[in-house]
């Protein structure tokens, strides 16, 4: 009898194990469905966030580009003004630079020639050192 009870007990226990397995499979399916639904919502939210981030980044790029263009224009204008000022000063410097070597050359020529001696014509009246005017 003991063997019959054990066999009956084993037969009863086997269907009991199948029921929890079915419940587990059903639970897995519901969990999987919920997980896919959650994944879809997360993906949708992520896509929406990504779009807003991309839009904000594009707007920021535009503003940065505009500011950079404005700064570039001012720098170009200032550079042009400086170039004009330098160009105005440059001819004066060039002329001065041309004049300076000419002056140096003239000074060298003058230095190379000996200065002419002072011409003095001696007259007897000029040579007499006494104020009387009477000469011997």
FENVEN-V854731 format. One record per backbone hydrogen bond with DSSP energy under -1.0 kcal/mol. NH is the residue of the N-H (numbers start at 0). CO is the residue of the C=O. If there is no record, write none. Layout:
nh:NH co:CO
nh:NH co:CO
This chain:
nh:4 co:0
nh:5 co:1
nh:6 co:2
nh:7 co:3
nh:8 co:4
nh:9 co:5
nh:10 co:6
nh:11 co:7
nh:12 co:8
nh:13 co:9
nh:15 co:11
nh:16 co:12
nh:17 co:13
nh:18 co:14
nh:19 co:15
nh:20 co:16
nh:21 co:17
nh:22 co:18
nh:23 co:19
nh:24 co:20
nh:25 co:21
nh:26 co:22
nh:27 co:23
nh:28 co:24
nh:29 co:25
nh:30 co:26
nh:31 co:27
nh:32 co:28
nh:33 co:29
nh:34 co:30
nh:35 co:31
nh:36 co:32
nh:37 co:33
nh:38 co:34
nh:39 co:35
nh:40 co:36
nh:41 co:37
nh:42 co:38
nh:43 co:39
nh:44 co:40
nh:45 co:41
nh:46 co:42
nh:47 co:43
nh:48 co:44
nh:49 co:45
nh:50 co:46
nh:51 co:47
nh:52 co:48
nh:53 co:49
nh:54 co:50
nh:55 co:51
nh:56 co:52
nh:57 co:53
nh:58 co:54
nh:59 co:55
nh:60 co:56
nh:61 co:57
nh:62 co:58
nh:63 co:59
nh:64 co:60
nh:65 co:61
nh:66 co:62
nh:67 co:63
nh:68 co:64
nh:69 co:65
nh:70 co:66
nh:71 co:67
nh:72 co:68
nh:73 co:69
nh:74 co:70
nh:75 co:71
nh:76 co:72
nh:77 co:73
nh:78 co:74
nh:79 co:75
nh:80 co:76
nh:81 co:77
nh:82 co:78
nh:83 co:79
nh:84 co:80
nh:85 co:81
nh:86 co:82
nh:87 co:83
nh:88 co:84
nh:89 co:85
nh:90 co:86
nh:92 co:88
nh:93 co:89
nh:94 co:90
nh:95 co:91
nh:96 co:92
nh:97 co:93
nh:98 co:94
nh:99 co:95
nh:100 co:96
nh:101 co:97
nh:102 co:98
nh:103 co:99
nh:104 co:100
nh:105 co:101
nh:106 co:102
nh:107 co:103
nh:108 co:104
nh:109 co:105
nh:110 co:106
nh:111 co:107
nh:112 co:108
nh:126 co:122
nh:127 co:123
